[in-house]
């Protein structure tokens, strides 16, 4: 690989379960790295584990990447000259490469059982946890024949080199694994099934991947892959070894690695709540990287322009939902008015506030109130409870129980009666006139502080203690509906 070799990064998840935000962070960094360097992103599916992989999970992966706008240049639905891009469709390729490696003496057949390895370790006074002892490297033909006669079927192992393995990690700097610390790994089971230790590097080699950017949990496998790359080069499968970068873990509460079982790790949890792609991508990019200049909020285009893999931290990154929400809220506020309306309608429809295809009248009302709501929410689903009062049938409208209990008590009666009297006298039902009439009657007339003055009115009108601006809401509801709600809120 030369300095002029086009960048080829890859994202190669296993389709198990729903997409995990840590996995998506890995996809994002590979995507941003490829786009920043004018290179290609290869999307490959590692689906050789039939017991765990599923078509549903595969489709969710594609759905999640599409939603976020993380596109790929080669892979499922795109094709490319190095396909197929699902490992389950590449078994003949792995069998061929393994056979070539074995014929060239780059792999060897190993017959030892786990029990035999453990017994040898104990007999030598060694910890059995050290694993395989490389015993089968130098088997004689007679020993092999004896094992075969017993009915044993060998695995194929890669002999690790006798020297240290060192590389310059793009995130962590120089890393060395001393010679003799890594047992010879199994690449092919006795059944002939290839393992990750073979399939992953072979795919990277054949797909001409130049940069392997992945989680730090995979760092211990890197020396084995570098050793295999050397063997693949010797037999002519590839002519270079990619550069490696191991990104920090994503932690959850309690500074433990964010588990797949943790609901907050599920990508679709955030889509369902109403995170927008711009906001979530912005936050995920901060899990180990910074754009600099004490900036937390930036566009996806700015991320791509500034992304530098060598600036990624090696320290674990904690997923902070509150910070993610705050950043998402800023991106929501940056949306154009019509864009916001378009994005919020599906959540209002799911919440039963509006039909999936609102009427012209409903759309007009939504467009009027939308900018006021946009300033007050952090996720799109917040709009459901905030806007329900504006579209609900009057027969079914009722203040939320907690709000009613706290605010619409007997002390609220004089406030409500005074508000009704002031509003009934209004010649024009307009925001400015409503505001002035209520302030004159409640703040000046009753001598109340604004919070005490307007809380009963707000709960009576919107059903909640937190709502869009009160006076604009009353104008949109109209005189008849507003006065009707204030009257119904009077203590019985």
Protein Blocks (a to p, Z undefined) as FASTA:
>chain_A
ZZklccddddddddehjddfklmmmmmmmmmmmmmnopacdddddffblklgcfklmmmm
mmmmmmnopacfbdehklpjkbcfbfklmmmmmmmmmmmmmmnopaccdfbdfklmmmmm
mmnopafklopnhlmmmccfklmmmmmmnopacdddddddfbdcddddfklopadddehi
accddfbdfkopacfklmmmmmmmmnopabdcddfklmmmmmmmmmmmmmmmmnopaccd
cddddddddddehiiacdfklmklpmklmmmnopafklmmmmmmmnopaebjhiabdcfk
lmmmmpcfklpcfbdcdddfklmmmmmmmmmmmpcfklmmmmmmmmmmmnomacfbdcfk
lmmmmmmmmmmmmmmccbfklmmmmmmmmmgcfklgccdfklmmmmmgmklmmmmmmmmm
mmmmpmbdcfklmmmmmmmmmmmmnopafklmmmmmmmmmnopabdcdfklmmmmnomml
mmmmmmmmpcZZ
